Amino acid sequence: MKIESQIEKIASFQHLELLANQIVEGFISGMHKSPFHGFSAEFSEHKVYNVGESTKHIDWKLFAKTDRLYTKRFEEETNLRCHIIIDNSSSMHYPKLNDTENFHQSKIGFSVLASAVLMNLLKKQRDAIGLSVFSDTYEYYAPEKGSDRHFRMVLNALENLLEKPKEQKSTDTVTFLHQIAEKMHRRSMIILFTDMFQTGDDAALFNALQHLKHNKHKVVLFHVIDRKTELGFDFDNAPRKFIDLETGEEVTIFADNVKNEYKKEVNNYFKKLALTCSQNKIKYVPVGLEDSFEKVLTTYLVEKQNFG
C-alpha cells in the first residue's frame, strides 16, 4: 500500500502517533529491495562496509543481491543523538485549511507529521531525540533523550503545534538558531523544518546555519514549501489581496502581472540557498506539501549512514 493511500485511510483519526507509526511501518515493509531493509529485532540497520573492519557482521545475502558489502549494525551500537528544530512562525501555518483537508496539508502540519515519523524511526533504533520550536520566541526546548517518557513529552509538544497560530507571529530565525547551536554540546544530527521566510540579511541567516555545524554536527535542512502557490505563484488573474501572515502587510494585485518576476526572484533565492548549504556541507532538501514522507525518511537514513 502506498504511503499516500495509508494517510488517506487513517488521517481522519487525527492521531499523530498512530499516523506516524503507520507511515514508518509502510516505509519499512517497502524497503525489502533496499540496503536499508534490515529493520528487525535482531539489528537496527545496515551500513557500508569499510576496508579494515571486521568481516564478522557482513550481510552476505545482501551482498549477493546488491554486489556491495554492508554490515549489520546492532541495536547497542546505535547511539545517534538527533535534535529536530521546527519553525512555528505564522507563515508556516499556510495554507489555511478547511474542515475537509488533513492537517498535514499545511506547512506546519507537514513538518509536525514528518518530525513524528522521524521520531518513530529514532525510537525503533533506540536513539536519543530532542526538539526545539521557535518563532518570535524560543517556544520549546527538550534535550536529546531516549526514554519512553521523554518520547511522549516531545510528541505532546508536537501535537500542540497543530493548534491555531497567534496573529502575526514573525520569525527570528537567526537569533534562535544561534541559541539552539549553543545548546548542542554533544555531536548530533540536527534536522530543521522551515519555510525560510525571514526578513533581514541573508548572510546572517547563513552564518546561523553554519553555527549549527559546530562540534561536527550534521545538519539537514528540510525547506518546506507549497510549490503551487509559493513557488509557481499559480493563481487566477482576478484581483487578489495578498496578506503577509507575519507582518499583516497587504497588497492587492493581478497575479499575472507579477508572476514571471516573482518566480524569477524565488528561484534565484532557492538556488542561492542550495548553493550556500552545499558550500557549508549542509544537506538541503526542498519538500513540497504534496511530497511523500518517503523523501524525508530516505534522506534521514542516508545522512545517518554517512554520519559515522
Backbone torsions as a table, in degrees:
resi	resn	phi	psi	omega
1	MET	NA	132.1	-179.6
2	LYS	-69.7	152.1	-179.7
3	ILE	-58.5	-40.7	-178.2
4	GLU	-60.6	-41.9	179.7
5	SER	-69.3	-31.5	175.2
6	GLN	-63.3	-42.1	179.9
7	ILE	-61.8	-45.9	-179.8
8	GLU	-62.0	-34.9	-175.3
9	LYS	-70.5	-38.6	-172.1
10	ILE	-119.0	-0.7	-177.1
11	ALA	-63.5	-23.6	-179.6
12	SER	-61.9	-21.1	178.2
13	PHE	-72.9	-20.8	-180.0
14	GLN	51.9	29.5	-179.5
15	HIS	-104.0	111.9	-169.2
16	LEU	-62.1	-45.9	-177.2
17	GLU	-65.2	-43.0	179.2
18	LEU	-61.8	-46.5	-178.4
19	LEU	-64.1	-43.7	179.3
20	ALA	-62.7	-42.3	-179.8
21	ASN	-63.9	-41.7	178.9
22	GLN	-62.1	-41.8	-179.8
23	ILE	-64.5	-44.3	-179.4
24	VAL	-65.8	-44.1	179.7
25	GLU	-61.7	-41.1	177.6
26	GLY	-65.2	-38.2	178.9
27	PHE	-65.4	-46.6	-178.8
28	ILE	-63.8	-43.1	-178.3
29	SER	-65.9	-22.5	179.3
30	GLY	-91.5	5.5	-175.1
31	MET	-100.2	17.8	-175.3
32	HIS	-63.9	-20.0	178.0
33	LYS	-98.3	5.4	-175.8
34	SER	-103.1	151.1	174.2
35	PRO	-65.7	-8.9	178.2
36	PHE	-98.6	19.3	-169.4
37	HIS	-77.6	-4.1	-170.2
38	GLY	-87.1	50.5	177.8
39	PHE	-89.5	74.0	179.2
40	SER	-117.2	178.6	178.4
41	ALA	-69.2	-23.7	-175.0
42	GLU	-72.2	-45.8	-179.3
43	PHE	-146.8	165.1	-168.4
44	SER	-97.5	-30.4	179.5
45	GLU	-169.6	172.9	171.6
46	HIS	-101.6	154.3	169.3
47	LYS	-138.1	155.0	-178.6
48	VAL	-64.1	134.1	177.9
49	TYR	-73.3	131.0	176.8
50	ASN	-106.2	137.6	-178.9
51	VAL	-55.9	132.1	-179.8
52	GLY	103.0	-17.6	177.2
53	GLU	-74.3	161.0	174.9
54	SER	-62.7	141.2	178.7
55	THR	-90.0	6.2	-173.7
56	LYS	-59.2	-38.8	-173.2
57	HIS	-107.1	18.4	175.6
58	ILE	-63.4	135.6	177.7
59	ASP	-91.0	97.7	-174.2
60	TRP	-73.6	-27.5	175.8
61	LYS	-65.5	-41.0	178.0
62	LEU	-68.2	-34.4	176.8
63	PHE	-61.9	-39.9	180.0
64	ALA	-63.8	-30.8	-179.1
65	LYS	-84.6	-36.1	-171.1
66	THR	-110.7	-14.5	-175.9
67	ASP	62.1	25.8	175.9
68	ARG	-132.5	149.7	-177.0
69	LEU	-91.2	123.5	174.6
70	TYR	-127.7	146.6	174.8
71	THR	-113.3	154.3	177.4
72	LYS	-83.0	129.0	175.6
73	ARG	-102.9	117.3	-173.6
74	PHE	-82.8	161.4	-173.6
75	GLU	-51.1	-44.3	-175.1
76	GLU	-70.1	-13.0	179.5
77	GLU	-87.8	-15.5	-177.3
78	THR	-92.0	115.7	179.7
79	ASN	-136.4	39.7	179.9
80	LEU	-64.8	141.4	171.3
81	ARG	-110.9	125.1	-176.7
82	CYS	-126.3	128.1	177.9
83	HIS	-117.1	119.5	-179.7
84	ILE	-96.9	133.8	179.3
85	ILE	-119.7	131.1	-179.8
86	ILE	-124.2	127.9	172.3
87	ASP	-79.5	118.3	-177.3
88	ASN	-113.0	30.1	177.3
89	SER	-70.9	167.3	-176.1
90	SER	-61.2	-32.3	-179.5
91	SER	-65.7	-23.2	178.4
92	MET	-74.7	-13.6	178.9
93	HIS	-93.1	19.7	175.0
94	TYR	-97.3	146.3	-6.9
95	PRO	-78.8	159.0	176.0
96	LYS	-69.9	128.2	-172.9
97	LEU	-99.8	147.8	173.2
98	ASN	-92.8	178.1	-173.6
99	ASP	-67.3	-18.0	-178.1
100	THR	-91.1	-8.0	-177.4
101	GLU	-96.4	151.6	-179.4
102	ASN	-83.0	149.3	-174.1
103	PHE	-59.4	-28.8	-176.5
104	HIS	-80.1	7.4	176.2
105	GLN	-90.5	1.5	168.2
106	SER	-104.1	164.9	-177.1
107	LYS	-65.8	-39.9	179.4
108	ILE	-70.2	-38.7	178.3
109	GLY	-63.8	-42.4	177.1
110	PHE	-61.0	-44.7	-177.6
111	SER	-66.0	-39.7	179.3
112	VAL	-64.9	-47.3	-179.1
113	LEU	-66.9	-41.1	177.5
114	ALA	-61.1	-39.1	177.9
115	SER	-66.0	-42.6	178.5
116	ALA	-63.6	-37.8	177.8
117	VAL	-64.0	-45.9	178.0
118	LEU	-63.3	-40.9	177.7
119	MET	-61.0	-40.0	178.7
120	ASN	-60.8	-43.7	179.3
121	LEU	-68.3	-40.8	177.2
122	LEU	-61.4	-40.2	179.3
123	LYS	-63.4	-42.3	178.0
124	LYS	-60.7	-32.0	-179.0
125	GLN	-90.5	2.3	179.7
126	ARG	59.6	37.1	178.1
127	ASP	-97.2	163.2	-176.9
128	ALA	-87.9	140.3	-174.5
129	ILE	-122.5	134.6	172.8
130	GLY	-131.2	162.7	-177.2
131	LEU	-146.3	136.3	169.2
132	SER	-127.9	141.0	176.6
133	VAL	-129.9	131.8	180.0
134	PHE	-138.5	158.3	169.9
135	SER	-149.6	-108.5	171.3
136	ASP	-87.2	-5.7	174.4
137	THR	-137.1	166.2	173.2
138	TYR	-86.4	95.3	-166.8
139	GLU	-76.8	-32.8	-173.6
140	TYR	-156.5	141.2	174.5
141	TYR	-144.7	131.7	171.8
142	ALA	-136.7	126.4	179.3
143	PRO	-70.0	170.0	-176.8
144	GLU	-76.2	120.2	175.2
145	LYS	-142.1	163.7	-175.1
146	GLY	-117.6	6.0	-176.2
147	SER	-77.1	158.0	176.7
148	ASP	-63.0	-39.6	179.7
149	ARG	-61.6	-42.5	178.5
150	HIS	-64.1	-42.6	178.7
151	PHE	-57.4	-45.1	179.9
152	ARG	-63.6	-40.3	-179.5
153	MET	-63.5	-44.6	-179.9
154	VAL	-68.4	-40.0	177.7
155	LEU	-60.8	-40.1	177.5
156	ASN	-64.0	-37.7	177.4
157	ALA	-63.9	-38.1	176.8
158	LEU	-64.0	-44.3	-179.8
159	GLU	-60.4	-35.4	-179.8
160	ASN	-65.2	-23.5	-179.2
161	LEU	-72.8	-14.8	-178.3
162	LEU	-82.0	-3.2	175.8
163	GLU	-72.4	165.0	-177.9
164	LYS	-61.0	138.7	-177.9
165	PRO	-75.3	158.6	171.4
166	LYS	-68.4	154.9	179.0
167	GLU	-66.2	133.8	172.8
168	GLN	48.5	55.1	177.4
169	LYS	-90.8	109.2	-173.0
170	SER	-83.3	-175.3	-178.5
171	THR	-121.4	125.3	171.9
172	ASP	-111.2	63.8	-171.8
173	THR	-58.0	-46.7	-174.1
174	VAL	-60.3	-49.9	-177.9
175	THR	-58.0	-46.9	-171.7
176	PHE	-80.9	-27.9	173.1
177	LEU	-64.4	-38.5	176.1
178	HIS	-64.1	-41.7	179.7
179	GLN	-64.8	-42.0	178.7
180	ILE	-63.8	-42.7	179.7
181	ALA	-58.3	-38.6	-179.5
182	GLU	-67.7	-24.4	179.7
183	LYS	-81.1	-16.2	-172.9
184	MET	-90.7	92.0	-176.0
185	HIS	-92.7	-31.0	-179.3
186	ARG	-103.7	142.1	-174.1
187	ARG	-55.0	127.9	-173.0
188	SER	-144.9	164.6	166.1
189	MET	-93.1	126.1	-178.9
190	ILE	-111.0	123.7	-177.0
191	ILE	-118.0	121.8	-174.9
192	LEU	-114.4	127.3	173.4
193	PHE	-109.8	118.6	-178.5
194	THR	-158.6	155.6	175.0
195	ASP	-93.1	-1.3	175.9
196	MET	62.1	21.7	173.5
197	PHE	-87.6	108.6	-179.8
198	GLN	-151.7	152.1	178.0
199	THR	-98.6	159.5	177.8
200	GLY	109.3	-164.8	-172.3
201	ASP	-78.9	122.7	176.9
202	ASP	-59.7	-36.7	-178.7
203	ALA	-61.6	-37.4	178.8
204	ALA	-65.9	-38.5	177.6
205	LEU	-64.2	-46.2	-179.0
206	PHE	-66.1	-32.7	176.3
207	ASN	-66.1	-37.3	177.9
208	ALA	-67.8	-40.3	176.5
209	LEU	-62.1	-40.9	178.9
210	GLN	-64.8	-34.4	179.4
211	HIS	-61.2	-32.5	179.1
212	LEU	-62.2	-20.3	-176.6
213	LYS	-88.3	-1.0	-179.5
214	HIS	-64.3	159.6	-175.4
215	ASN	62.2	24.7	175.0
216	LYS	63.0	31.6	173.9
217	HIS	-69.0	153.7	170.6
218	LYS	-100.6	130.8	-176.8
219	VAL	-116.9	128.5	175.0
220	VAL	-119.1	122.3	-179.6
221	LEU	-107.2	111.4	172.9
222	PHE	-92.5	109.8	-178.2
223	HIS	-89.1	103.1	-171.7
224	VAL	-90.3	124.2	-175.3
225	ILE	-141.6	155.5	167.3
226	ASP	-95.9	98.1	-171.4
227	ARG	-58.7	-37.6	-174.7
228	LYS	-62.5	-47.7	-174.0
229	THR	-100.3	-40.4	-175.0
230	GLU	-81.2	-27.1	178.3
231	LEU	-103.3	-48.4	-177.8
232	GLY	-87.3	-12.3	-177.8
233	PHE	48.3	49.6	-173.5
234	ASP	-88.5	88.7	176.3
235	PHE	-128.8	157.4	173.7
236	ASP	-72.8	173.9	-172.3
237	ASN	-96.0	19.6	170.6
238	ALA	-72.6	151.0	177.5
239	PRO	-62.2	130.6	-177.0
240	ARG	-127.7	146.7	174.4
241	LYS	-96.7	120.2	177.5
242	PHE	-103.3	129.6	-175.5
243	ILE	-119.5	127.2	174.4
244	ASP	-72.9	116.6	-175.4
245	LEU	-66.1	-20.8	-175.9
246	GLU	-98.2	-29.9	-178.7
247	THR	-109.4	-19.2	-176.8
248	GLY	82.9	-1.2	179.2
249	GLU	-63.8	144.6	-177.4
250	GLU	-126.0	147.8	172.9
251	VAL	-148.2	136.9	178.1
252	THR	-108.8	122.2	-175.8
253	ILE	-145.2	165.2	165.5
254	PHE	-90.0	122.6	-174.1
255	ALA	-57.3	-40.5	-177.2
256	ASP	-61.6	-26.3	-177.3
257	ASN	-70.2	-23.4	-175.9
258	VAL	-122.1	-1.7	-171.8
259	LYS	-57.4	-49.2	-176.0
260	ASN	-63.8	-44.2	-179.8
261	GLU	-67.7	-39.2	177.8
262	TYR	-60.2	-50.1	-178.4
263	LYS	-61.8	-36.9	178.7
264	LYS	-62.7	-47.1	-178.5
265	GLU	-65.2	-43.4	-179.3
266	VAL	-64.9	-44.7	179.3
267	ASN	-61.9	-38.7	178.3
268	ASN	-64.5	-39.8	179.6
269	TYR	-65.8	-43.0	179.1
270	PHE	-62.6	-41.7	179.4
271	LYS	-64.5	-41.4	178.9
272	LYS	-64.2	-41.7	179.4
273	LEU	-63.3	-46.4	-179.9
274	ALA	-62.9	-41.5	-179.2
275	LEU	-65.7	-44.7	-179.0
276	THR	-64.3	-41.1	177.2
277	CYS	-62.4	-42.7	179.4
278	SER	-62.2	-42.3	179.8
279	GLN	-64.4	-29.9	-178.5
280	ASN	-99.1	11.1	178.2
281	LYS	57.9	40.5	172.7
282	ILE	-104.8	128.3	179.7
283	LYS	-74.1	115.4	-177.4
284	TYR	-105.9	121.8	-176.8
285	VAL	-132.7	103.5	173.5
286	PRO	-70.8	133.1	176.9
287	VAL	-130.0	128.1	177.0
288	GLY	-92.5	158.1	-177.7
289	LEU	-63.3	-20.1	179.4
290	GLU	-90.9	-3.0	-176.5
291	ASP	-73.4	153.6	175.8
292	SER	-74.0	148.1	176.1
293	PHE	-71.0	-10.2	174.1
294	GLU	-58.7	-33.3	-179.5
295	LYS	-62.9	-41.8	179.0
296	VAL	-67.2	-45.7	-177.9
297	LEU	-66.1	-43.9	-179.5
298	THR	-64.2	-42.4	177.1
299	THR	-58.3	-45.9	179.6
300	TYR	-59.0	-47.5	-177.0
301	LEU	-63.4	-42.1	179.2
302	VAL	-64.8	-45.1	-179.1
303	GLU	-67.8	-35.0	177.4
304	LYS	-65.7	-41.0	-179.8
305	GLN	-63.3	-33.8	-179.1
306	ASN	-87.9	-2.9	-175.4
307	PHE	-69.7	-54.6	173.1
308	GLY	54.3	NA	NA
